[in-house]
Amino acid sequence: MNNVLVFKTSVTNSREVRKLEPLLNQLIQPHGRWNFDLEDCDRILRVEANAEISQAVTALMNAYDYQCHELH
């Protein structure tokens, strides 16, 4: 069963999403999927994955100077 994780981020546009795409794909796929909702005020990153990867997602985003924290 997949975990569904929701993160508030500082990603603001599709250009930034394209920059992050290969990094997130490497971390999450082929056993999961992810997407951004940039229309949401919290610029949501939603991740579905088999393993608990919350800390890895946050660390990846922070390493590329994006704010990211999981919403509960």
C-alpha positions in Angstrom: 0.0 0.0 0.0 1.3 3.4 -0.9 1.8 6.2 1.6 0.4 9.6 0.5 2.6 12.4 1.6 1.7 16.1 1.2 4.3 18.8 1.4 4.1 22.6 1.5 6.8 24.0 -0.8 8.3 27.2 -2.1 8.2 26.1 -5.7 6.5 28.8 -7.7 6.4 27.9 -11.4 6.5 25.1 -14.0 10.1 25.9 -14.9 11.2 25.0 -11.3 9.1 21.8 -11.5 10.9 20.8 -14.7 14.2 21.4 -12.9 13.2 19.2 -10.1 11.5 16.5 -12.3 14.6 14.2 -12.9 15.6 14.4 -9.2 12.1 13.6 -7.9 11.7 10.8 -10.6 15.0 9.2 -9.4 13.9 9.3 -5.8 10.3 8.2 -6.2 9.8 6.2 -9.4 9.2 3.5 -10.5 7.3 2.5 -7.4 5.6 5.8 -6.8 4.5 9.1 -8.3 4.4 12.8 -7.5 2.9 16.0 -8.7 2.8 19.7 -7.8 -0.3 21.8 -7.3 1.1 25.3 -7.9 -2.5 26.8 -7.8 -2.7 26.0 -4.1 -1.5 28.7 -1.8 0.9 26.2 -0.2 2.3 25.1 -3.6 1.6 21.5 -2.7 3.9 18.6 -3.6 1.9 15.3 -3.3 3.9 12.1 -3.3 2.6 8.5 -3.4 5.3 6.0 -2.6 5.7 2.5 -1.2 8.3 3.5 1.3 8.3 6.2 4.0 10.4 8.8 2.1 9.3 12.0 3.8 12.7 12.9 5.1 14.4 12.1 1.7 11.9 14.3 -0.1 12.4 17.2 2.3 16.2 16.8 2.2 16.2 16.8 -1.6 14.1 19.9 -1.8 16.2 21.7 0.8 19.4 20.8 -1.0 18.1 22.7 -4.0 17.2 25.7 -1.9 13.4 25.1 -1.8 11.5 25.2 1.4 9.6 22.0 2.0 7.8 20.5 5.0 5.3 17.8 5.3 1.7 18.7 6.2 -0.1 16.4 8.6 
